[in-house]
């Protein structure tokens, strides 16, 4: 199309020169022949200049288009290689750092950069390059303290460029944070570009590139950085989905403790590691009666009462899992049977005073349990469960006789 347009311009130029030359020679109010030739030469020269200027502008735009296409192709290649690398990564810090490196590679105007993500009410630096991250990760910024908030009048709806960082007011950032920024090396920054990271139309963070020179970033840089911001948002969404799927696959929906499958995995892991432990099989004594008399909502409250109060007595190293409706397992690593029994009896006594229903007859939680020691009494997975269950049912029968 550009070549065709140039040919048309040249043809029109020749025709225009011929017509104007003929008109000047025949009808110009100049009697001197030399004067006519000088006028014809001047007019043709002006036409040539105009045509050359027009084509230069056209081909200048073409050159810029090719240059931009080349940069877009380069950026696409970087993104493609980045996505291939990220597919094999699991560590969040490594992923954020690699995204930041790729963004700096695609936008060579930047020599430093950072990624902030929102945690509750604060933005935290998840990754950085060119800064002393030891100080940067200590900084917690409120939304109104971020540069993107200030540059977009609080909207945070677009990528913002700071051509001269000195024009950006520190605002309400306290002296401690300013000192941390200084120690991190932010005083080297002269210009900056920041893109919002969005998830479901909500800003969850921002990615920034910085330069030690003023006025370093242009509109092309804005468009490229937005691509990397989008990649970060996709990763965050994927990570959240994976975490949710992991929680759903490992934890009980009602109590949020380990479910049956994950409890089995944990038990097999302890056996494989040959870690001494006490396995406890627990069964709630009165769940069926409560469900029949008061309904499953009250039964669920009874289950949660047991779990929540049991957590008060066991350490973080103890595994508590829900095996079935009213059945639970406890794994006490590096405990003796006596130590586990003391904890379980403390839980039983404490639960006697925990009332489920405040109106009507009070309902308290009671349970029966049986325990077995690994490796003293059994080393096999099935044998451990069998012994613990047998002892629990013996305990349950005694409870029924007594009540």
C-alpha positions as CSV (number, residue, x, y, z in Angstrom):
1,X,0.0,0.0,0.0
2,X,2.8,2.4,0.8
3,X,4.6,1.7,-2.5
4,X,1.4,2.1,-4.4
5,X,0.8,5.4,-2.7
6,X,4.3,6.6,-3.6
7,X,3.8,5.7,-7.3
8,X,0.6,7.7,-7.4
9,X,2.3,10.7,-5.8
10,X,5.1,10.6,-8.4
11,X,2.6,10.3,-11.3
12,X,0.5,13.2,-9.9
13,X,3.7,15.2,-9.4
14,X,4.8,14.7,-13.1
15,X,1.3,15.7,-14.3
16,X,1.2,18.7,-12.0
17,X,4.6,19.9,-13.2
18,X,3.6,19.5,-16.8
19,X,0.3,21.3,-16.4
20,X,1.8,24.2,-14.4
21,X,4.8,24.5,-16.6
22,X,2.5,24.8,-19.7
23,X,0.2,27.3,-18.0
24,X,3.1,29.5,-16.8
25,X,4.8,29.4,-20.2
26,X,1.6,30.3,-22.1
27,X,-0.4,32.5,-19.8
28,X,1.9,34.1,-17.2
29,X,2.1,37.9,-17.4
30,X,5.8,37.8,-17.9
31,X,7.3,39.0,-21.3
32,X,10.8,37.8,-20.5
33,X,11.3,34.2,-21.5
34,X,14.1,33.7,-18.9
35,X,11.7,35.0,-16.2
36,X,9.2,32.4,-17.2
37,X,11.7,29.6,-17.0
38,X,12.9,30.8,-13.6
39,X,9.2,30.8,-12.3
40,X,8.6,27.3,-13.8
41,X,11.8,26.0,-12.1
42,X,10.8,27.5,-8.7
43,X,7.2,26.1,-8.9
44,X,8.5,22.7,-9.8
45,X,11.1,22.8,-7.1
46,X,8.4,23.6,-4.5
47,X,6.3,20.7,-5.8
48,X,9.2,18.3,-5.5
49,X,9.9,19.5,-2.0
50,X,6.3,19.0,-1.0
51,X,6.2,15.5,-2.5
52,X,9.4,14.5,-0.9
53,X,8.2,15.8,2.5
54,X,4.9,14.0,2.2
55,X,6.6,10.7,1.3
56,X,9.2,11.1,4.0
57,X,6.4,11.5,6.5
58,X,4.7,8.5,5.2
59,X,7.8,6.3,5.2
60,X,8.8,7.7,8.6
61,X,5.5,6.4,10.0
62,X,6.2,3.1,8.2
63,X,9.6,2.9,9.8
64,X,8.0,3.6,13.2
65,X,5.4,0.9,12.6
66,X,8.1,-1.7,11.7
67,X,10.0,-0.7,14.8
68,X,7.0,-1.1,17.0
69,X,6.1,-4.4,15.4
70,X,9.7,-5.6,16.1
71,X,9.4,-4.6,19.7
72,X,5.9,-6.2,20.1
73,X,7.4,-9.4,18.6
74,X,10.3,-9.2,21.1
75,X,7.9,-8.7,24.0
76,X,5.7,-11.6,22.8
77,X,8.8,-13.9,22.7
78,X,9.8,-12.9,26.2
79,X,6.2,-13.6,27.5
80,X,6.1,-16.9,25.7
81,X,9.4,-18.0,27.3
82,X,8.3,-16.7,30.6
83,X,5.0,-18.7,30.6
84,X,7.0,-21.8,29.8
85,X,9.3,-21.2,32.8
86,X,6.4,-20.4,35.2
87,X,4.7,-23.7,34.3
88,X,7.4,-25.5,36.1
89,X,7.6,-23.3,39.1
90,X,5.8,-23.6,42.5
91,X,7.6,-21.1,44.7
92,X,5.7,-17.8,44.7
93,X,8.7,-15.7,45.4
94,X,10.6,-17.2,42.5
95,X,7.6,-16.7,40.2
96,X,7.2,-13.0,41.1
97,X,11.0,-12.4,40.7
98,X,11.0,-14.1,37.3
99,X,8.0,-12.0,36.1
100,X,9.8,-8.9,37.3
101,X,13.0,-9.9,35.4
102,X,11.1,-10.5,32.2
103,X,9.3,-7.1,32.5
104,X,12.7,-5.4,32.8
105,X,14.0,-7.3,29.9
106,X,11.0,-6.2,27.7
107,X,11.3,-2.6,28.9
108,X,15.1,-1.8,28.9
109,X,14.4,1.8,30.0
110,X,13.9,0.4,33.5
111,X,16.8,-0.8,35.6
112,X,14.9,-1.5,38.8
113,X,11.5,-2.8,39.7
114,X,9.1,-4.2,42.3
115,X,5.8,-6.1,42.7
116,X,3.4,-5.2,45.6
117,X,0.4,-7.2,46.5
118,X,-2.4,-6.4,48.9
119,X,-2.7,-8.3,52.2
120,X,-5.7,-7.2,54.2
121,X,-5.4,-3.4,54.4
122,X,-1.7,-3.1,53.4
123,X,0.4,-3.4,50.3
124,X,3.5,-5.5,50.8
125,X,6.6,-5.8,48.5
126,X,6.5,-9.4,47.3
127,X,9.5,-9.1,45.0
128,X,12.0,-6.5,43.9
129,X,15.1,-6.1,41.7
130,X,17.7,-3.4,42.0
131,X,16.7,-2.6,45.5
132,X,17.8,-3.9,48.9
133,X,14.8,-6.2,49.5
134,X,15.8,-6.8,53.1
135,X,14.5,-3.3,53.9
136,X,11.8,-3.1,51.2
137,X,9.9,-6.2,52.6
138,X,9.5,-4.4,55.9
139,X,7.4,-1.7,54.4
140,X,3.6,-1.8,54.6
141,X,1.8,0.8,52.6
142,X,-1.8,1.8,53.0
143,X,-3.7,2.3,49.7
144,X,-3.5,6.1,49.9
145,X,0.2,5.9,50.4
146,X,1.0,4.2,47.2
147,X,2.3,6.1,44.2
148,X,-0.5,4.7,41.9
149,X,-3.2,6.1,44.2
150,X,-1.6,9.5,44.2
151,X,-1.0,9.6,40.4
152,X,-4.6,8.5,39.6
153,X,-6.4,10.7,42.1
154,X,-7.4,7.6,44.1
155,X,-8.9,5.7,41.2
156,X,-6.0,3.3,40.5
157,X,-7.7,2.5,37.2
158,X,-4.7,3.0,34.8
159,X,-1.0,2.8,34.4
160,X,0.8,5.9,35.6
161,X,4.1,7.3,34.5
162,X,6.2,9.5,36.8
163,X,8.7,11.4,34.5
164,X,10.5,13.0,37.4
165,X,10.2,11.3,40.8
166,X,11.0,14.6,42.6
167,X,7.5,15.8,41.6
168,X,5.9,13.0,43.6
169,X,5.1,14.0,47.1
170,X,5.8,11.5,49.9
171,X,2.6,12.5,51.4
172,X,1.5,10.8,54.6
173,X,4.2,8.1,54.7
174,X,5.7,8.2,58.2
175,X,9.4,8.8,58.9
176,X,10.2,5.1,59.6
177,X,8.9,4.0,56.2
178,X,10.7,6.8,54.5
179,X,13.9,5.7,56.2
180,X,13.3,2.1,55.0
181,X,12.8,3.3,51.4
182,X,16.1,5.2,51.6
183,X,17.9,2.2,53.0
184,X,16.3,0.0,50.2
185,X,17.9,2.3,47.6
186,X,14.8,4.2,46.4
187,X,16.7,7.5,46.4
188,X,18.4,6.4,43.1
189,X,15.1,6.4,41.3
190,X,14.5,9.4,39.0
191,X,11.5,8.2,37.0
192,X,8.9,5.4,37.3
193,X,6.1,3.6,35.7
194,X,3.4,1.7,37.7
195,X,0.6,-0.6,36.4
196,X,-2.3,-1.9,38.6
197,X,-2.7,-5.6,39.0
198,X,-6.4,-6.4,38.9
199,X,-8.4,-9.5,39.8
200,X,-12.2,-9.4,39.2
201,X,-12.1,-5.6,38.6
202,X,-10.4,-5.1,42.0
203,X,-6.9,-3.8,42.4
204,X,-4.9,-6.4,44.3
205,X,-1.5,-5.0,43.7
206,X,0.8,-3.2,41.3
207,X,4.0,-3.7,39.3
208,X,6.5,-0.9,39.0
209,X,9.6,-0.3,37.0
210,X,12.1,2.4,37.8
211,X,14.9,4.2,36.1
212,X,17.9,6.2,37.4
213,X,17.2,8.7,34.6
214,X,14.3,11.2,34.3
215,X,11.7,10.9,31.6
216,X,12.6,7.4,30.6
217,X,9.2,5.8,29.9
218,X,6.8,6.2,27.0
219,X,3.3,4.9,25.8
220,X,4.8,1.7,24.4
221,X,6.3,1.0,27.8
222,X,2.8,1.5,29.4
223,X,1.2,-1.1,27.1
224,X,4.0,-3.6,27.6
225,X,3.9,-3.3,31.4
226,X,0.2,-3.8,31.4
227,X,0.8,-7.2,29.8
228,X,3.0,-8.2,32.7
229,X,0.5,-6.9,35.2
230,X,-2.1,-9.1,33.6
231,X,0.2,-12.1,33.8
232,X,0.7,-11.5,37.6
233,X,-3.1,-11.3,38.0
234,X,-3.5,-14.6,36.2
235,X,-0.9,-16.3,38.4
236,X,-2.6,-14.9,41.6
237,X,-5.9,-16.1,40.5
238,X,-4.5,-19.5,39.6
239,X,-2.7,-19.7,42.9
240,X,-5.9,-18.8,44.8
241,X,-7.8,-21.5,42.9
242,X,-5.1,-24.1,43.6
243,X,-5.1,-23.2,47.3
244,X,-8.9,-23.4,47.4
245,X,-8.8,-26.8,45.7
246,X,-6.1,-28.0,48.1
247,X,-8.2,-26.9,51.1
248,X,-11.3,-28.6,49.7
249,X,-9.3,-31.8,49.0
250,X,-7.6,-31.9,52.4
251,X,-9.9,-30.3,55.0
252,X,-13.3,-31.0,56.4
253,X,-15.8,-28.4,55.3
254,X,-17.6,-28.2,58.7
255,X,-14.7,-28.2,61.1
256,X,-11.8,-27.1,58.8
257,X,-9.6,-29.9,60.3
258,X,-8.0,-32.7,58.2
259,X,-10.5,-34.8,56.4
260,X,-10.4,-38.6,56.2
261,X,-8.1,-38.8,53.1
262,X,-5.6,-36.3,54.4
263,X,-5.6,-37.8,57.8
264,X,-4.7,-41.2,56.3
265,X,-1.9,-39.5,54.4
266,X,-0.5,-38.0,57.6
267,X,-0.7,-41.3,59.4
268,X,1.2,-43.1,56.6
269,X,3.8,-40.3,56.6
270,X,4.5,-40.7,60.3
271,X,4.8,-44.4,59.9
272,X,7.2,-44.0,56.9
273,X,9.3,-41.5,58.9
274,X,9.4,-44.0,61.8
275,X,8.4,-41.1,64.2
276,X,7.2,-42.4,67.5
277,X,3.6,-41.4,68.0
278,X,0.3,-42.2,69.8
279,X,-2.7,-42.8,67.5
280,X,-6.1,-42.0,69.1
281,X,-9.5,-43.1,67.8
282,X,-12.3,-40.8,69.1
283,X,-16.1,-41.2,68.9
284,X,-18.6,-38.7,70.1
285,X,-21.0,-40.4,72.5
286,X,-24.3,-38.6,72.0
287,X,-24.3,-37.2,68.4
288,X,-27.0,-39.5,67.1
289,X,-29.4,-38.7,69.9
290,X,-28.8,-35.0,69.5
291,X,-29.4,-35.2,65.7
292,X,-32.7,-37.1,66.3
293,X,-34.0,-34.8,69.0
294,X,-32.8,-31.4,68.0
295,X,-31.8,-31.7,64.3
296,X,-28.6,-31.7,62.4
297,X,-27.8,-28.0,62.9
298,X,-27.5,-28.7,66.7
299,X,-25.5,-31.9,65.9
300,X,-23.1,-29.8,63.7
301,X,-22.7,-27.3,66.6
302,X,-21.8,-30.2,68.9
303,X,-19.2,-31.5,66.4
304,X,-17.7,-28.0,66.1
305,X,-17.7,-27.6,69.9
306,X,-15.6,-30.7,70.3
307,X,-13.1,-29.7,67.6
308,X,-12.8,-26.0,68.8
309,X,-12.2,-27.0,72.4
310,X,-9.9,-29.9,71.6
311,X,-7.7,-27.5,69.8
312,X,-7.2,-25.5,73.0
313,X,-5.4,-28.5,74.6
314,X,-3.3,-29.9,71.7
315,X,-0.2,-28.4,70.2
316,X,0.4,-27.5,66.5
317,X,2.3,-30.7,66.0
318,X,-0.8,-32.8,66.8
319,X,-2.9,-33.9,63.8
320,X,-6.6,-33.8,64.3
321,X,-8.7,-35.3,61.5
322,X,-12.4,-36.1,61.0
323,X,-12.7,-39.7,60.0
324,X,-16.5,-39.9,59.7
325,X,-19.7,-38.2,61.0
326,X,-18.8,-38.5,64.7
327,X,-15.4,-40.2,64.4
328,X,-12.1,-38.5,64.7
329,X,-8.4,-39.4,64.8
330,X,-5.6,-37.7,66.7
331,X,-1.9,-38.3,66.1
332,X,0.4,-37.2,69.0
333,X,4.0,-37.3,67.6
334,X,6.7,-37.9,70.2
335,X,4.2,-38.4,73.0
336,X,3.8,-41.4,75.3
337,X,0.4,-43.0,75.9
338,X,0.3,-41.5,79.3
339,X,0.9,-38.0,78.1
340,X,-1.8,-38.4,75.4
341,X,-4.2,-39.8,78.0
342,X,-3.7,-36.8,80.3
343,X,-4.5,-34.4,77.5
344,X,-7.6,-36.3,76.4
345,X,-9.0,-36.5,79.9
346,X,-8.4,-32.8,80.3
347,X,-10.4,-32.2,77.2
348,X,-13.2,-34.5,78.4
349,X,-13.5,-32.7,81.7
350,X,-13.4,-29.2,80.1
351,X,-16.2,-30.2,77.6
352,X,-18.6,-31.1,80.5
353,X,-19.0,-27.4,81.2
354,X,-19.5,-26.3,77.5
355,X,-23.2,-26.0,76.9
356,X,-24.5,-26.2,73.3
357,X,-28.1,-25.0,73.9
358,X,-28.8,-22.3,76.3
359,X,-32.6,-22.8,76.2
360,X,-34.0,-26.1,77.4
361,X,-31.9,-29.0,78.7
362,X,-28.2,-28.3,78.4
363,X,-26.3,-30.4,76.0
364,X,-22.6,-31.0,76.6
365,X,-20.1,-33.0,74.6
366,X,-18.7,-36.3,75.7
367,X,-16.6,-38.8,73.8
368,X,-14.9,-42.1,74.1
369,X,-11.4,-42.9,72.9
370,X,-8.9,-45.6,72.4
371,X,-5.2,-45.2,71.8
372,X,-2.2,-47.2,70.5
373,X,1.5,-46.5,70.6
374,X,3.8,-46.7,67.5
375,X,6.1,-48.6,67.3
376,X,5.8,-50.3,70.7
377,X,2.3,-51.9,70.1
378,X,2.1,-52.0,66.3
379,X,4.0,-50.8,63.2
380,X,1.4,-51.6,60.5
381,X,-1.1,-49.1,59.3
382,X,-4.1,-51.4,59.4
383,X,-3.1,-52.9,62.7
384,X,-2.7,-49.5,64.4
385,X,-6.3,-48.5,63.3
386,X,-7.7,-51.9,64.4
387,X,-6.2,-51.7,67.9
388,X,-7.2,-48.0,68.4
389,X,-10.8,-48.7,67.2
390,X,-11.2,-51.8,69.4
391,X,-10.0,-49.9,72.5
392,X,-12.3,-47.0,71.6
393,X,-15.4,-49.3,71.3
394,X,-14.5,-50.9,74.7
395,X,-14.4,-47.5,76.2
396,X,-17.7,-46.6,74.6
397,X,-19.4,-49.7,75.9
398,X,-18.3,-48.8,79.4
399,X,-19.7,-45.3,79.0
400,X,-23.1,-46.7,77.9
401,X,-23.2,-49.0,81.0
402,X,-22.4,-46.1,83.3
403,X,-25.0,-43.8,81.7
